[in-house]
Amino acid sequence: MVTAIVHIKADVDKIPEVAQAIAEIEGVSEVYSITGEFDLLAMVRVGRYDEVAEVVPGRVNKVPGVRHTETHIAFRTYSRHDLEAAFSIGLADSD
């Protein structure tokens, strides 16, 4: 499982619509409205690294109202929850 954290700048008057459109993209598990330099944060969870490119520049960046994105790949999870098991449900092995 590959997790990407995507910071998104959006047209201010379109933030709710942009967030909803991004939340409906396959591979996007969550979208948060945030404060600071960026307007939204999207969690992208996919099976392979090349799928991040399909989701972020291929779909997220094309949502009307998205002005800029920055993508960060998470390499390790620190949590009390078994997130790997939770996010792998329904994903077929690529081997």
Beta strands, then each sheet from edge to edge (+ up, - down):
strand 1: 2-10
strand 2: 28-33
strand 3: 40-46
strand 4: 66-74
sheet 1: 2+ 3- 1+ 4-
end
